[in-house]
């Protein structure tokens, strides 16, 4: 009979553990902020060149921004856009410098 009593107590303890785990998971979820910080943003619009909507993705969360309109977007998406623009300018500058080097080397 002693074995039966031990099994019952073990089962009761096992049942209580998930309830405690759910409570701690709920508390952890409540501590996290649900909404990211929003910032104002206007995607550049140039007729004939930049007319399509702008698509940004940050941490697997995509958003679409209409060009030429002021909208509020999460700060992470704004950082992604800013970095992509900075890297594009750096790449264009490197390409321009290389092009000048080739022109000067041919003289």
Gaussian input, Z-matrix of N, CA and C with variables (Angstrom, degrees):
# hf/3-21g

backbone

0 1
 N
 C     1     B1
 C     2     B2     1     A1
 N     3     B3     2     A2     1     D1
 C     4     B4     3     A3     2     D2
 C     5     B5     4     A4     3     D3
 N     6     B6     5     A5     4     D4
 C     7     B7     6     A6     5     D5
 C     8     B8     7     A7     6     D6
 N     9     B9     8     A8     7     D7
 C    10    B10     9     A9     8     D8
 C    11    B11    10    A10     9     D9
 N    12    B12    11    A11    10    D10
 C    13    B13    12    A12    11    D11
 C    14    B14    13    A13    12    D12
 N    15    B15    14    A14    13    D13
 C    16    B16    15    A15    14    D14
 C    17    B17    16    A16    15    D15
 N    18    B18    17    A17    16    D16
 C    19    B19    18    A18    17    D17
 C    20    B20    19    A19    18    D18
 N    21    B21    20    A20    19    D19
 C    22    B22    21    A21    20    D20
 C    23    B23    22    A22    21    D21
 N    24    B24    23    A23    22    D22
 C    25    B25    24    A24    23    D23
 C    26    B26    25    A25    24    D24
 N    27    B27    26    A26    25    D25
 C    28    B28    27    A27    26    D26
 C    29    B29    28    A28    27    D27
 N    30    B30    29    A29    28    D28
 C    31    B31    30    A30    29    D29
 C    32    B32    31    A31    30    D30
 N    33    B33    32    A32    31    D31
 C    34    B34    33    A33    32    D32
 C    35    B35    34    A34    33    D33
 N    36    B36    35    A35    34    D34
 C    37    B37    36    A36    35    D35
 C    38    B38    37    A37    36    D36
 N    39    B39    38    A38    37    D37
 C    40    B40    39    A39    38    D38
 C    41    B41    40    A40    39    D39
 N    42    B42    41    A41    40    D40
 C    43    B43    42    A42    41    D41
 C    44    B44    43    A43    42    D42
 N    45    B45    44    A44    43    D43
 C    46    B46    45    A45    44    D44
 C    47    B47    46    A46    45    D45
 N    48    B48    47    A47    46    D46
 C    49    B49    48    A48    47    D47
 C    50    B50    49    A49    48    D48
 N    51    B51    50    A50    49    D49
 C    52    B52    51    A51    50    D50
 C    53    B53    52    A52    51    D51
 N    54    B54    53    A53    52    D52
 C    55    B55    54    A54    53    D53
 C    56    B56    55    A55    54    D54
 N    57    B57    56    A56    55    D55
 C    58    B58    57    A57    56    D56
 C    59    B59    58    A58    57    D57
 N    60    B60    59    A59    58    D58
 C    61    B61    60    A60    59    D59
 C    62    B62    61    A61    60    D60
 N    63    B63    62    A62    61    D61
 C    64    B64    63    A63    62    D62
 C    65    B65    64    A64    63    D63
 N    66    B66    65    A65    64    D64
 C    67    B67    66    A66    65    D65
 C    68    B68    67    A67    66    D66
 N    69    B69    68    A68    67    D67
 C    70    B70    69    A69    68    D68
 C    71    B71    70    A70    69    D69
 N    72    B72    71    A71    70    D70
 C    73    B73    72    A72    71    D71
 C    74    B74    73    A73    72    D72
 N    75    B75    74    A74    73    D73
 C    76    B76    75    A75    74    D74
 C    77    B77    76    A76    75    D75
 N    78    B78    77    A77    76    D76
 C    79    B79    78    A78    77    D77
 C    80    B80    79    A79    78    D78
 N    81    B81    80    A80    79    D79
 C    82    B82    81    A81    80    D80
 C    83    B83    82    A82    81    D81
 N    84    B84    83    A83    82    D82
 C    85    B85    84    A84    83    D83
 C    86    B86    85    A85    84    D84
 N    87    B87    86    A86    85    D85
 C    88    B88    87    A87    86    D86
 C    89    B89    88    A88    87    D87
 N    90    B90    89    A89    88    D88
 C    91    B91    90    A90    89    D89
 C    92    B92    91    A91    90    D90
 N    93    B93    92    A92    91    D91
 C    94    B94    93    A93    92    D92
 C    95    B95    94    A94    93    D93
 N    96    B96    95    A95    94    D94
 C    97    B97    96    A96    95    D95
 C    98    B98    97    A97    96    D96
 N    99    B99    98    A98    97    D97
 C   100   B100    99    A99    98    D98
 C   101   B101   100   A100    99    D99
 N   102   B102   101   A101   100   D100
 C   103   B103   102   A102   101   D101
 C   104   B104   103   A103   102   D102
 N   105   B105   104   A104   103   D103
 C   106   B106   105   A105   104   D104
 C   107   B107   106   A106   105   D105
 N   108   B108   107   A107   106   D106
 C   109   B109   108   A108   107   D107
 C   110   B110   109   A109   108   D108
 N   111   B111   110   A110   109   D109
 C   112   B112   111   A111   110   D110
 C   113   B113   112   A112   111   D111
 N   114   B114   113   A113   112   D112
 C   115   B115   114   A114   113   D113
 C   116   B116   115   A115   114   D114
 N   117   B117   116   A116   115   D115
 C   118   B118   117   A117   116   D116
 C   119   B119   118   A118   117   D117
 N   120   B120   119   A119   118   D118
 C   121   B121   120   A120   119   D119
 C   122   B122   121   A121   120   D120
 N   123   B123   122   A122   121   D121
 C   124   B124   123   A123   122   D122
 C   125   B125   124   A124   123   D123
 N   126   B126   125   A125   124   D124
 C   127   B127   126   A126   125   D125
 C   128   B128   127   A127   126   D126
 N   129   B129   128   A128   127   D127
 C   130   B130   129   A129   128   D128
 C   131   B131   130   A130   129   D129
 N   132   B132   131   A131   130   D130
 C   133   B133   132   A132   131   D131
 C   134   B134   133   A133   132   D132
 N   135   B135   134   A134   133   D133
 C   136   B136   135   A135   134   D134
 C   137   B137   136   A136   135   D135
 N   138   B138   137   A137   136   D136
 C   139   B139   138   A138   137   D137
 C   140   B140   139   A139   138   D138
 N   141   B141   140   A140   139   D139
 C   142   B142   141   A141   140   D140
 C   143   B143   142   A142   141   D141
 N   144   B144   143   A143   142   D142
 C   145   B145   144   A144   143   D143
 C   146   B146   145   A145   144   D144
 N   147   B147   146   A146   145   D145
 C   148   B148   147   A147   146   D146
 C   149   B149   148   A148   147   D147
 N   150   B150   149   A149   148   D148
 C   151   B151   150   A150   149   D149
 C   152   B152   151   A151   150   D150
 N   153   B153   152   A152   151   D151
 C   154   B154   153   A153   152   D152
 C   155   B155   154   A154   153   D153
 N   156   B156   155   A155   154   D154
 C   157   B157   156   A156   155   D155
 C   158   B158   157   A157   156   D156
 N   159   B159   158   A158   157   D157
 C   160   B160   159   A159   158   D158
 C   161   B161   160   A160   159   D159
 N   162   B162   161   A161   160   D160
 C   163   B163   162   A162   161   D161
 C   164   B164   163   A163   162   D162
 N   165   B165   164   A164   163   D163
 C   166   B166   165   A165   164   D164
 C   167   B167   166   A166   165   D165
 N   168   B168   167   A167   166   D166
 C   169   B169   168   A168   167   D167
 C   170   B170   169   A169   168   D168
 N   171   B171   170   A170   169   D169
 C   172   B172   171   A171   170   D170
 C   173   B173   172   A172   171   D171
 N   174   B174   173   A173   172   D172
 C   175   B175   174   A174   173   D173
 C   176   B176   175   A175   174   D174
 N   177   B177   176   A176   175   D175
 C   178   B178   177   A177   176   D176
 C   179   B179   178   A178   177   D177
 N   180   B180   179   A179   178   D178
 C   181   B181   180   A180   179   D179
 C   182   B182   181   A181   180   D180
 N   183   B183   182   A182   181   D181
 C   184   B184   183   A183   182   D182
 C   185   B185   184   A184   183   D183
 N   186   B186   185   A185   184   D184
 C   187   B187   186   A186   185   D185
 C   188   B188   187   A187   186   D186
 N   189   B189   188   A188   187   D187
 C   190   B190   189   A189   188   D188
 C   191   B191   190   A190   189   D189
 N   192   B192   191   A191   190   D190
 C   193   B193   192   A192   191   D191
 C   194   B194   193   A193   192   D192
 N   195   B195   194   A194   193   D193
 C   196   B196   195   A195   194   D194
 C   197   B197   196   A196   195   D195
 N   198   B198   197   A197   196   D196
 C   199   B199   198   A198   197   D197
 C   200   B200   199   A199   198   D198
 N   201   B201   200   A200   199   D199
 C   202   B202   201   A201   200   D200
 C   203   B203   202   A202   201   D201
 N   204   B204   203   A203   202   D202
 C   205   B205   204   A204   203   D203
 C   206   B206   205   A205   204   D204
 N   207   B207   206   A206   205   D205
 C   208   B208   207   A207   206   D206
 C   209   B209   208   A208   207   D207
 N   210   B210   209   A209   208   D208
 C   211   B211   210   A210   209   D209
 C   212   B212   211   A211   210   D210
 N   213   B213   212   A212   211   D211
 C   214   B214   213   A213   212   D212
 C   215   B215   214   A214   213   D213
 N   216   B216   215   A215   214   D214
 C   217   B217   216   A216   215   D215
 C   218   B218   217   A217   216   D216
 N   219   B219   218   A218   217   D217
 C   220   B220   219   A219   218   D218
 C   221   B221   220   A220   219   D219
 N   222   B222   221   A221   220   D220
 C   223   B223   222   A222   221   D221
 C   224   B224   223   A223   222   D222
 N   225   B225   224   A224   223   D223
 C   226   B226   225   A225   224   D224
 C   227   B227   226   A226   225   D225
 N   228   B228   227   A227   226   D226
 C   229   B229   228   A228   227   D227
 C   230   B230   229   A229   228   D228
 N   231   B231   230   A230   229   D229
 C   232   B232   231   A231   230   D230
 C   233   B233   232   A232   231   D231
 N   234   B234   233   A233   232   D232
 C   235   B235   234   A234   233   D233
 C   236   B236   235   A235   234   D234
 N   237   B237   236   A236   235   D235
 C   238   B238   237   A237   236   D236
 C   239   B239   238   A238   237   D237
 N   240   B240   239   A239   238   D238
 C   241   B241   240   A240   239   D239
 C   242   B242   241   A241   240   D240
 N   243   B243   242   A242   241   D241
 C   244   B244   243   A243   242   D242
 C   245   B245   244   A244   243   D243
 N   246   B246   245   A245   244   D244
 C   247   B247   246   A246   245   D245
 C   248   B248   247   A247   246   D246
 N   249   B249   248   A248   247   D247
 C   250   B250   249   A249   248   D248
 C   251   B251   250   A250   249   D249
 N   252   B252   251   A251   250   D250
 C   253   B253   252   A252   251   D251
 C   254   B254   253   A253   252   D252
 N   255   B255   254   A254   253   D253
 C   256   B256   255   A255   254   D254
 C   257   B257   256   A256   255   D255
 N   258   B258   257   A257   256   D256
 C   259   B259   258   A258   257   D257
 C   260   B260   259   A259   258   D258
 N   261   B261   260   A260   259   D259
 C   262   B262   261   A261   260   D260
 C   263   B263   262   A262   261   D261
 N   264   B264   263   A263   262   D262
 C   265   B265   264   A264   263   D263
 C   266   B266   265   A265   264   D264
 N   267   B267   266   A266   265   D265
 C   268   B268   267   A267   266   D266
 C   269   B269   268   A268   267   D267
 N   270   B270   269   A269   268   D268
 C   271   B271   270   A270   269   D269
 C   272   B272   271   A271   270   D270
 N   273   B273   272   A272   271   D271
 C   274   B274   273   A273   272   D272
 C   275   B275   274   A274   273   D273
 N   276   B276   275   A275   274   D274
 C   277   B277   276   A276   275   D275
 C   278   B278   277   A277   276   D276
 N   279   B279   278   A278   277   D277
 C   280   B280   279   A279   278   D278
 C   281   B281   280   A280   279   D279
 N   282   B282   281   A281   280   D280
 C   283   B283   282   A282   281   D281
 C   284   B284   283   A283   282   D282
 N   285   B285   284   A284   283   D283
 C   286   B286   285   A285   284   D284
 C   287   B287   286   A286   285   D285
 N   288   B288   287   A287   286   D286
 C   289   B289   288   A288   287   D287
 C   290   B290   289   A289   288   D288
 N   291   B291   290   A290   289   D289
 C   292   B292   291   A291   290   D290
 C   293   B293   292   A292   291   D291
 N   294   B294   293   A293   292   D292
 C   295   B295   294   A294   293   D293
 C   296   B296   295   A295   294   D294
 N   297   B297   296   A296   295   D295
 C   298   B298   297   A297   296   D296
 C   299   B299   298   A298   297   D297
 N   300   B300   299   A299   298   D298
 C   301   B301   300   A300   299   D299
 C   302   B302   301   A301   300   D300
 N   303   B303   302   A302   301   D301
 C   304   B304   303   A303   302   D302
 C   305   B305   304   A304   303   D303
 N   306   B306   305   A305   304   D304
 C   307   B307   306   A306   305   D305
 C   308   B308   307   A307   306   D306
 N   309   B309   308   A308   307   D307
 C   310   B310   309   A309   308   D308
 C   311   B311   310   A310   309   D309
 N   312   B312   311   A311   310   D310
 C   313   B313   312   A312   311   D311
 C   314   B314   313   A313   312   D312
 N   315   B315   314   A314   313   D313
 C   316   B316   315   A315   314   D314
 C   317   B317   316   A316   315   D315
 N   318   B318   317   A317   316   D316
 C   319   B319   318   A318   317   D317
 C   320   B320   319   A319   318   D318

   B1=1.4385
   B2=1.5147
   B3=1.2813
   B4=1.4571
   B5=1.5239
   B6=1.3388
   B7=1.4607
   B8=1.5268
   B9=1.3174
   B10=1.4514
   B11=1.5194
   B12=1.3057
   B13=1.4604
   B14=1.5264
   B15=1.3093
   B16=1.4631
   B17=1.5248
   B18=1.3359
   B19=1.4616
   B20=1.5181
   B21=1.3093
   B22=1.4597
   B23=1.5216
   B24=1.3229
   B25=1.4557
   B26=1.5293
   B27=1.3158
   B28=1.4621
   B29=1.5149
   B30=1.3148
   B31=1.4546
   B32=1.5201
   B33=1.3172
   B34=1.4586
   B35=1.5211
   B36=1.3208
   B37=1.4621
   B38=1.5248
   B39=1.3282
   B40=1.4502
   B41=1.5285
   B42=1.3162
   B43=1.4513
   B44=1.5204
   B45=1.2997
   B46=1.4607
   B47=1.5234
   B48=1.3081
   B49=1.4622
   B50=1.5316
   B51=1.3368
   B52=1.4698
   B53=1.5283
   B54=1.3381
   B55=1.4573
   B56=1.5189
   B57=1.3206
   B58=1.4605
   B59=1.5181
   B60=1.3233
   B61=1.4683
   B62=1.5200
   B63=1.3409
   B64=1.4643
   B65=1.5154
   B66=1.3094
   B67=1.4579
   B68=1.5216
   B69=1.3423
   B70=1.4583
   B71=1.5215
   B72=1.3363
   B73=1.4620
   B74=1.5184
   B75=1.3243
   B76=1.4580
   B77=1.5168
   B78=1.3080
   B79=1.4648
   B80=1.5253
   B81=1.3258
   B82=1.4714
   B83=1.5252
   B84=1.3214
   B85=1.4563
   B86=1.5168
   B87=1.3114
   B88=1.4563
   B89=1.5266
   B90=1.3230
   B91=1.4550
   B92=1.5244
   B93=1.3332
   B94=1.4585
   B95=1.5269
   B96=1.3341
   B97=1.4613
   B98=1.5271
   B99=1.3202
   B100=1.4538
   B101=1.5217
   B102=1.3219
   B103=1.4559
   B104=1.5210
   B105=1.3347
   B106=1.4580
   B107=1.5286
   B108=1.3138
   B109=1.4557
   B110=1.5269
   B111=1.3178
   B112=1.4572
   B113=1.5307
   B114=1.3427
   B115=1.4608
   B116=1.5237
   B117=1.3345
   B118=1.4702
   B119=1.5199
   B120=1.3391
   B121=1.4552
   B122=1.5204
   B123=1.3310
   B124=1.4652
   B125=1.5210
   B126=1.3152
   B127=1.4642
   B128=1.5242
   B129=1.3385
   B130=1.4655
   B131=1.5285
   B132=1.3174
   B133=1.4586
   B134=1.5246
   B135=1.3298
   B136=1.4578
   B137=1.5248
   B138=1.3328
   B139=1.4642
   B140=1.5276
   B141=1.3109
   B142=1.4491
   B143=1.5170
   B144=1.3271
   B145=1.4632
   B146=1.5288
   B147=1.3087
   B148=1.4600
   B149=1.5284
   B150=1.3086
   B151=1.4650
   B152=1.5207
   B153=1.3228
   B154=1.4668
   B155=1.5257
   B156=1.3259
   B157=1.4605
   B158=1.5262
   B159=1.3211
   B160=1.4542
   B161=1.5239
   B162=1.3247
   B163=1.4600
   B164=1.5172
   B165=1.3287
   B166=1.4574
   B167=1.5155
   B168=1.3434
   B169=1.4496
   B170=1.5264
   B171=1.3267
   B172=1.4576
   B173=1.5221
   B174=1.3251
   B175=1.4691
   B176=1.5273
   B177=1.3237
   B178=1.4607
   B179=1.5111
   B180=1.3311
   B181=1.4624
   B182=1.5262
   B183=1.3284
   B184=1.4681
   B185=1.5262
   B186=1.3296
   B187=1.4626
   B188=1.5276
   B189=1.3177
   B190=1.4548
   B191=1.5192
   B192=1.3394
   B193=1.4602
   B194=1.5189
   B195=1.3208
   B196=1.4574
   B197=1.5188
   B198=1.3030
   B199=1.4603
   B200=1.5279
   B201=1.3292
   B202=1.4577
   B203=1.5123
   B204=1.3076
   B205=1.4602
   B206=1.5183
   B207=1.3382
   B208=1.4583
   B209=1.5217
   B210=1.3250
   B211=1.4633
   B212=1.5207
   B213=1.3128
   B214=1.4571
   B215=1.5234
   B216=1.3357
   B217=1.4583
   B218=1.5296
   B219=1.3276
   B220=1.4653
   B221=1.5348
   B222=1.3237
   B223=1.4607
   B224=1.5305
   B225=1.3187
   B226=1.4615
   B227=1.5227
   B228=1.3175
   B229=1.4634
   B230=1.5288
   B231=1.3296
   B232=1.4770
   B233=1.5231
   B234=1.3324
   B235=1.4640
   B236=1.5256
   B237=1.3246
   B238=1.4699
   B239=1.5263
   B240=1.3240
   B241=1.4740
   B242=1.5272
   B243=1.3242
   B244=1.4611
   B245=1.5340
   B246=1.3124
   B247=1.4638
   B248=1.5182
   B249=1.3307
   B250=1.4650
   B251=1.5243
   B252=1.3301
   B253=1.4608
   B254=1.5297
   B255=1.3268
   B256=1.4606
   B257=1.5270
   B258=1.3376
   B259=1.4566
   B260=1.5230
   B261=1.3213
   B262=1.4631
   B263=1.5337
   B264=1.3324
   B265=1.4685
   B266=1.5252
   B267=1.3294
   B268=1.4644
   B269=1.5245
   B270=1.3222
   B271=1.4603
   B272=1.5301
   B273=1.3263
   B274=1.4601
   B275=1.5299
   B276=1.3183
   B277=1.4636
   B278=1.5332
   B279=1.3223
   B280=1.4698
   B281=1.5256
   B282=1.3206
   B283=1.4601
   B284=1.5311
   B285=1.3158
   B286=1.4649
   B287=1.5263
   B288=1.3463
   B289=1.4654
   B290=1.5292
   B291=1.3147
   B292=1.4688
   B293=1.5169
   B294=1.3027
   B295=1.4487
   B296=1.5402
   B297=1.3170
   B298=1.4807
   B299=1.5173
   B300=1.3209
   B301=1.4674
   B302=1.5238
   B303=1.3185
   B304=1.4565
   B305=1.5163
   B306=1.3274
   B307=1.4634
   B308=1.5212
   B309=1.3405
   B310=1.4559
   B311=1.5415
   B312=1.3111
   B313=1.4572
   B314=1.5284
   B315=1.2955
   B316=1.4610
   B317=1.5143
   B318=1.3260
   B319=1.4549
   B320=1.4864
   A1=112.30
   A2=116.75
   A3=120.90
   A4=110.40
   A5=117.35
   A6=120.80
   A7=111.25
   A8=118.27
   A9=122.37
   A10=110.86
   A11=118.55
   A12=123.40
   A13=110.42
   A14=117.85
   A15=121.31
   A16=111.12
   A17=117.49
   A18=120.85
   A19=111.53
   A20=118.07
   A21=121.95
   A22=110.28
   A23=116.33
   A24=119.40
   A25=110.94
   A26=117.35
   A27=121.47
   A28=110.21
   A29=117.10
   A30=121.16
   A31=110.76
   A32=117.39
   A33=120.41
   A34=111.06
   A35=117.35
   A36=120.69
   A37=111.51
   A38=117.40
   A39=121.88
   A40=110.12
   A41=116.99
   A42=120.66
   A43=111.05
   A44=118.06
   A45=120.87
   A46=112.04
   A47=118.88
   A48=121.64
   A49=112.60
   A50=119.55
   A51=117.79
   A52=112.72
   A53=118.76
   A54=120.01
   A55=110.36
   A56=117.11
   A57=120.54
   A58=110.86
   A59=117.16
   A60=121.03
   A61=110.31
   A62=117.43
   A63=120.44
   A64=111.61
   A65=116.71
   A66=120.33
   A67=110.98
   A68=117.47
   A69=119.70
   A70=110.67
   A71=118.36
   A72=120.99
   A73=110.77
   A74=117.45
   A75=121.37
   A76=110.28
   A77=117.90
   A78=121.50
   A79=110.37
   A80=117.36
   A81=120.38
   A82=110.65
   A83=117.43
   A84=121.48
   A85=110.49
   A86=118.00
   A87=121.55
   A88=111.40
   A89=117.99
   A90=121.01
   A91=112.14
   A92=118.80
   A93=122.24
   A94=109.95
   A95=117.67
   A96=119.26
   A97=109.58
   A98=116.73
   A99=121.04
   A100=112.20
   A101=117.41
   A102=120.66
   A103=110.62
   A104=117.06
   A105=119.36
   A106=110.38
   A107=115.90
   A108=120.42
   A109=108.74
   A110=116.88
   A111=122.21
   A112=109.84
   A113=115.69
   A114=121.76
   A115=108.81
   A116=116.07
   A117=120.70
   A118=108.72
   A119=115.17
   A120=120.76
   A121=109.23
   A122=115.06
   A123=121.35
   A124=107.09
   A125=116.93
   A126=120.91
   A127=107.87
   A128=118.18
   A129=120.53
   A130=111.67
   A131=114.76
   A132=121.68
   A133=108.16
   A134=116.84
   A135=122.58
   A136=107.38
   A137=117.95
   A138=119.93
   A139=111.31
   A140=115.17
   A141=121.15
   A142=114.26
   A143=118.22
   A144=120.19
   A145=111.28
   A146=116.87
   A147=121.36
   A148=109.62
   A149=115.77
   A150=119.97
   A151=113.12
   A152=117.98
   A153=121.45
   A154=110.86
   A155=115.02
   A156=120.18
   A157=109.58
   A158=115.27
   A159=122.39
   A160=108.37
   A161=116.56
   A162=121.72
   A163=108.38
   A164=116.68
   A165=122.51
   A166=109.64
   A167=116.44
   A168=120.13
   A169=108.83
   A170=115.11
   A171=121.23
   A172=107.89
   A173=116.86
   A174=122.76
   A175=112.52
   A176=115.82
   A177=120.97
   A178=115.21
   A179=117.45
   A180=120.97
   A181=109.39
   A182=117.52
   A183=119.99
   A184=111.98
   A185=115.73
   A186=121.53
   A187=107.68
   A188=116.37
   A189=122.73
   A190=107.58
   A191=115.33
   A192=121.49
   A193=108.70
   A194=116.25
   A195=120.99
   A196=108.48
   A197=117.31
   A198=121.69
   A199=111.07
   A200=115.18
   A201=121.37
   A202=114.59
   A203=118.71
   A204=121.35
   A205=110.07
   A206=116.87
   A207=120.22
   A208=109.23
   A209=114.95
   A210=121.57
   A211=108.58
   A212=116.21
   A213=121.71
   A214=107.79
   A215=115.40
   A216=121.24
   A217=108.52
   A218=117.73
   A219=119.82
   A220=111.03
   A221=116.19
   A222=121.55
   A223=111.77
   A224=118.36
   A225=121.16
   A226=112.34
   A227=117.59
   A228=121.50
   A229=110.22
   A230=116.69
   A231=120.90
   A232=109.67
   A233=117.44
   A234=120.92
   A235=110.64
   A236=117.03
   A237=121.21
   A238=109.37
   A239=116.91
   A240=120.81
   A241=110.70
   A242=117.40
   A243=121.30
   A244=111.14
   A245=116.47
   A246=119.34
   A247=111.00
   A248=117.50
   A249=119.55
   A250=110.74
   A251=117.24
   A252=120.67
   A253=111.14
   A254=116.50
   A255=120.58
   A256=110.63
   A257=116.78
   A258=120.54
   A259=112.03
   A260=116.80
   A261=120.80
   A262=110.31
   A263=116.82
   A264=120.33
   A265=111.07
   A266=117.35
   A267=120.75
   A268=110.75
   A269=117.83
   A270=121.63
   A271=110.52
   A272=116.96
   A273=120.37
   A274=110.80
   A275=117.27
   A276=121.49
   A277=110.59
   A278=117.59
   A279=120.42
   A280=110.69
   A281=117.04
   A282=120.82
   A283=110.53
   A284=117.54
   A285=121.65
   A286=110.23
   A287=116.99
   A288=120.93
   A289=111.40
   A290=116.84
   A291=119.89
   A292=111.17
   A293=116.19
   A294=120.41
   A295=109.90
   A296=117.07
   A297=120.94
   A298=110.12
   A299=118.52
   A300=121.55
   A301=110.68
   A302=117.52
   A303=120.48
   A304=111.68
   A305=116.53
   A306=119.89
   A307=110.82
   A308=116.56
   A309=121.10
   A310=111.74
   A311=118.61
   A312=121.85
   A313=110.71
   A314=118.59
   A315=123.44
   A316=113.63
   A317=119.13
   A318=122.23
   A319=112.17
   D1=-25.94
   D2=-179.62
   D3=-63.22
   D4=-36.65
   D5=-179.81
   D6=-65.43
   D7=-39.53
   D8=179.68
   D9=-63.37
   D10=-41.10
   D11=179.69
   D12=-63.94
   D13=-41.79
   D14=179.40
   D15=-63.73
   D16=-41.62
   D17=179.29
   D18=-64.25
   D19=-38.24
   D20=179.12
   D21=-65.20
   D22=-43.76
   D23=-179.93
   D24=-65.24
   D25=-39.42
   D26=179.00
   D27=-63.70
   D28=-41.57
   D29=178.78
   D30=-63.13
   D31=-40.87
   D32=179.44
   D33=-64.83
   D34=-41.83
   D35=178.58
   D36=-64.85
   D37=-38.60
   D38=179.48
   D39=-65.57
   D40=-38.29
   D41=179.40
   D42=-66.62
   D43=-36.06
   D44=-177.55
   D45=-75.60
   D46=-29.42
   D47=-176.99
   D48=-60.20
   D49=-47.46
   D50=179.36
   D51=-62.55
   D52=-33.72
   D53=178.39
   D54=-62.90
   D55=-43.33
   D56=177.11
   D57=-64.20
   D58=-38.75
   D59=179.51
   D60=-65.02
   D61=-40.37
   D62=178.40
   D63=-64.49
   D64=-38.57
   D65=179.22
   D66=-65.43
   D67=-41.92
   D68=179.52
   D69=-70.00
   D70=-35.10
   D71=176.77
   D72=-65.80
   D73=-39.05
   D74=177.83
   D75=-65.47
   D76=-39.87
   D77=179.01
   D78=-66.22
   D79=-39.02
   D80=178.73
   D81=-66.48
   D82=-38.73
   D83=178.46
   D84=-66.06
   D85=-39.72
   D86=-179.49
   D87=-67.62
   D88=-27.22
   D89=-178.95
   D90=-75.43
   D91=-25.67
   D92=-179.40
   D93=-77.99
   D94=140.61
   D95=175.39
   D96=-72.45
   D97=137.57
   D98=-177.04
   D99=-81.26
   D100=-34.39
   D101=-175.61
   D102=-109.92
   D103=133.73
   D104=175.40
   D105=-74.59
   D106=161.73
   D107=178.04
   D108=-67.45
   D109=132.56
   D110=-177.33
   D111=-101.25
   D112=144.52
   D113=177.22
   D114=-131.26
   D115=151.83
   D116=178.14
   D117=-77.84
   D118=143.53
   D119=-175.09
   D120=-152.86
   D121=139.05
   D122=172.96
   D123=-125.91
   D124=116.39
   D125=177.28
   D126=-75.68
   D127=134.34
   D128=-178.30
   D129=-61.40
   D130=142.67
   D131=179.27
   D132=-127.20
   D133=125.38
   D134=176.29
   D135=-133.88
   D136=113.78
   D137=-179.73
   D138=-54.93
   D139=131.99
   D140=178.64
   D141=88.65
   D142=-22.15
   D143=-177.99
   D144=-117.30
   D145=-57.79
   D146=-177.94
   D147=-116.66
   D148=77.17
   D149=-179.25
   D150=-106.66
   D151=-26.98
   D152=-176.58
   D153=-71.72
   D154=156.85
   D155=176.84
   D156=-62.75
   D157=154.10
   D158=-179.94
   D159=-97.17
   D160=129.09
   D161=179.82
   D162=-110.21
   D163=124.58
   D164=179.65
   D165=-123.97
   D166=144.94
   D167=176.37
   D168=-134.67
   D169=133.26
   D170=177.63
   D171=-138.27
   D172=124.11
   D173=-178.92
   D174=52.00
   D175=40.77
   D176=176.86
   D177=77.75
   D178=7.41
   D179=-179.61
   D180=-110.07
   D181=106.20
   D182=-178.62
   D183=-84.43
   D184=148.89
   D185=170.58
   D186=-138.57
   D187=155.58
   D188=176.27
   D189=-120.47
   D190=131.06
   D191=-177.89
   D192=-118.18
   D193=128.77
   D194=176.84
   D195=-76.47
   D196=129.65
   D197=-177.85
   D198=-69.51
   D199=141.16
   D200=175.72
   D201=86.19
   D202=-3.06
   D203=-179.90
   D204=-114.60
   D205=139.64
   D206=177.61
   D207=-77.94
   D208=125.77
   D209=179.59
   D210=-135.29
   D211=165.03
   D212=173.44
   D213=-106.10
   D214=127.40
   D215=-179.78
   D216=-127.89
   D217=158.66
   D218=177.19
   D219=-61.75
   D220=145.52
   D221=-177.93
   D222=-56.76
   D223=-36.79
   D224=179.47
   D225=-61.05
   D226=-40.62
   D227=178.30
   D228=-66.84
   D229=-37.50
   D230=178.41
   D231=-64.54
   D232=-40.90
   D233=178.27
   D234=-62.90
   D235=-39.36
   D236=178.31
   D237=-61.63
   D238=-45.17
   D239=179.62
   D240=-63.57
   D241=-47.78
   D242=-178.64
   D243=-59.83
   D244=-43.22
   D245=-179.50
   D246=-66.55
   D247=-40.49
   D248=179.97
   D249=-63.15
   D250=-37.88
   D251=178.50
   D252=-68.26
   D253=-40.20
   D254=178.85
   D255=-63.89
   D256=-44.65
   D257=179.67
   D258=-66.05
   D259=-35.61
   D260=177.11
   D261=-63.64
   D262=-44.94
   D263=178.99
   D264=-63.39
   D265=-40.69
   D266=178.61
   D267=-63.72
   D268=-41.03
   D269=179.47
   D270=-66.07
   D271=-40.61
   D272=178.41
   D273=-64.41
   D274=-39.23
   D275=178.94
   D276=-66.05
   D277=-42.62
   D278=177.53
   D279=-62.68
   D280=-41.62
   D281=179.40
   D282=-64.34
   D283=-40.23
   D284=179.08
   D285=-63.70
   D286=-43.18
   D287=179.63
   D288=-64.41
   D289=-41.61
   D290=178.32
   D291=-64.70
   D292=-39.62
   D293=179.44
   D294=-62.35
   D295=-41.32
   D296=177.06
   D297=-64.91
   D298=-39.59
   D299=179.35
   D300=-61.57
   D301=-43.28
   D302=179.76
   D303=-66.98
   D304=-38.10
   D305=177.54
   D306=-64.38
   D307=-43.88
   D308=-179.13
   D309=-71.03
   D310=-30.87
   D311=-179.97
   D312=-70.64
   D313=-28.16
   D314=-179.24
   D315=-78.33
   D316=-11.59
   D317=-176.66
   D318=-83.08

